[in-house]
Amino acid sequence: MFRNFKVLLFALAIVIIAGGAYAFAAANTVPDSAAGYAASAVPGYTVTDIVYDLDDTDPTLVDAITFAIAPSTGGEVAVIVKVQTATSGAWTDCTLAAGAGSSMNVTCTYGTLPLEDVTALNIVASSSLDPAP
């Protein structure tokens, strides 16, 4: 009898603690912003029109990667975008220019990036200051 009571009391204590933690977290307010990171889909943003601009004289080199990025479902416009072309590689800062509507045209310039070294396209986008990927 006491064993069942102890187990029930322990379970009740866990539920109370979890409920308190939820209530505390639900009370936090965060200003509207958007951020996303992924190789195939960037949460919070829609990435379209990806172009790998190859060097005119040596098509084994990538001069730049360009694409359009727009907020998903009325979110905040991206103000900073970075890309990574290899899973453990360095992040490259990209430039943004106004596109159609809330879309931004993104250009990531490389100059001498060997095409064979492009093994991924990871994108970090944020509607606030510099994200730390």
Secondary structure, DSSP 8 states (H G I E B T S, - for coil): -HHHHHHHHHHHHHHHHHHHHHHHHHT----S--EEEESS--TTEEEEEEEEEE-SS-TTEEEEEEEEEEEGGG----SEEEEESSTTS-EEE-EEEE-STT-EEEEEEEEEEEGGG----EEEEESSS----
